[in-house]
Amino acid sequence: MIVSKRNSLRLAAVATLSALLIGTAGTAMAAAPATPAAAPVAAATTTAASIAAKPSATSVPAWQLFRVTGTTTGLTAGTTVTLQQKQHGTWVTLPASVHTTRTGSYSLGVKLGIKGLNELRIIGGGAASPVFTVTVH
């Protein structure tokens, strides 16, 4: 019920603002002679989120613990980063995650059981690290 009231209020606010803007723009256009378009407003610069990841080993026995460490930029402190593994062409989220520190770094303990070349990446906050590989034997 609360959600529908909020949506109704938003819709009413948008309709009111639209009517005001259309009315103002229509009046201004009729009263003013044709002039060049105003200079575009500069877009605010935002830092795109990024994640770096590096495994402590590139080859490990099955179920041996290794670490994936890295840093993040553009993410708030405490953002959860999670390990993903490519399985049959699809990224599968593994039950291995950790929160970033206040400086944006993280260290994640990992154990893998699928033998062979494993393609991995770290995701979090809408960003993904470049793919890295670990061979399990």
C-alpha positions in Angstrom: 0.0 0.0 0.0 2.8 2.4 0.8 4.5 1.7 -2.4 1.4 2.6 -4.4 1.1 5.9 -2.5 4.7 6.7 -3.2 4.2 6.0 -6.9 1.1 8.1 -7.0 2.9 11.0 -5.4 5.8 10.7 -7.8 3.5 10.6 -10.7 1.7 13.7 -9.5 5.0 15.5 -8.9 6.3 14.6 -12.4 3.0 15.6 -14.0 3.0 19.0 -12.2 6.7 19.7 -13.1 6.0 18.7 -16.7 3.1 21.0 -16.9 5.1 23.9 -15.5 8.1 23.2 -17.8 5.9 22.9 -20.9 4.0 26.0 -20.0 7.2 28.0 -19.3 8.9 26.7 -22.4 5.9 27.4 -24.6 5.7 31.0 -23.3 9.4 31.6 -23.6 9.5 30.3 -27.2 6.5 32.4 -28.3 7.9 35.6 -26.7 11.6 35.3 -27.7 13.0 35.5 -31.2 14.9 32.5 -32.5 18.4 32.3 -30.9 21.2 29.8 -31.0 20.9 26.9 -28.6 22.3 27.5 -25.1 25.7 26.0 -24.4 25.4 22.4 -23.2 25.9 21.8 -19.5 29.2 20.0 -18.8 28.6 16.5 -17.5 29.8 15.7 -14.1 32.9 13.6 -14.1 32.6 10.3 -12.3 35.2 7.7 -11.6 34.2 4.4 -13.0 34.5 1.6 -10.5 37.2 -0.9 -11.2 38.6 -4.0 -9.5 42.1 -5.5 -9.7 42.7 -9.2 -8.8 45.8 -11.3 -8.4 46.0 -15.0 -7.3 48.7 -16.0 -4.9 49.3 -19.1 -7.0 48.6 -20.0 -10.7 48.7 -23.7 -10.1 47.4 -25.6 -7.0 46.3 -29.1 -6.0 42.5 -29.6 -5.7 41.0 -28.0 -2.5 44.3 -26.3 -1.5 43.8 -22.8 0.0 45.2 -19.9 -2.0 44.5 -16.2 -1.9 43.1 -13.7 -4.3 44.1 -10.2 -3.4 43.6 -6.8 -5.0 42.4 -3.3 -4.9 39.3 -1.4 -5.9 38.7 2.1 -7.1 35.5 4.0 -7.3 33.8 1.7 -4.7 32.8 2.6 -1.2 34.6 1.0 1.7 32.8 -2.2 2.8 31.6 -3.1 -0.6 31.2 -6.9 -0.9 33.4 -8.5 -3.6 32.7 -12.0 -4.7 34.6 -14.7 -6.7 33.1 -16.0 -10.0 34.2 -19.0 -12.0 33.4 -19.6 -15.7 31.6 -23.0 -15.9 30.5 -24.2 -19.4 30.6 -20.7 -20.8 28.6 -19.1 -17.9 29.8 -17.1 -14.9 28.9 -18.8 -11.7 29.1 -17.0 -8.4 31.0 -19.0 -5.8 30.4 -18.9 -2.1 33.6 -16.8 -1.5 33.2 -13.2 -0.7 34.7 -10.5 1.5 34.2 -6.8 2.2 36.7 -4.2 1.0 38.7 -2.3 3.5 38.5 1.5 3.9 41.5 1.8 1.5 39.7 -0.4 -1.1 41.8 -3.5 -0.8 40.7 -7.0 -0.2 42.1 -10.5 0.4 40.0 -13.6 -0.2 40.8 -17.2 0.7 39.8 -19.6 -2.1 39.6 -23.4 -2.5 38.8 -24.9 -5.9 37.9 -28.5 -6.7 37.3 -28.4 -10.5 40.5 -29.8 -12.0 42.0 -28.1 -15.1 42.3 -24.5 -16.1 39.8 -22.3 -14.1 38.9 -18.9 -15.4 38.1 -16.6 -12.5 37.1 -13.0 -11.8 36.1 -10.8 -8.9 32.9 -8.8 -9.0 31.4 -6.2 -6.8 29.7 -2.8 -6.9 28.8 -3.2 -10.6 32.4 -3.8 -11.6 34.3 -6.9 -12.6 38.0 -7.6 -12.5 39.9 -8.8 -15.6 39.8 -12.6 -16.0 42.6 -14.5 -14.4 43.4 -18.2 -14.5 44.3 -20.8 -11.9 45.2 -24.4 -12.9 43.9 -27.1 -10.4 45.7 -30.5 -10.6 
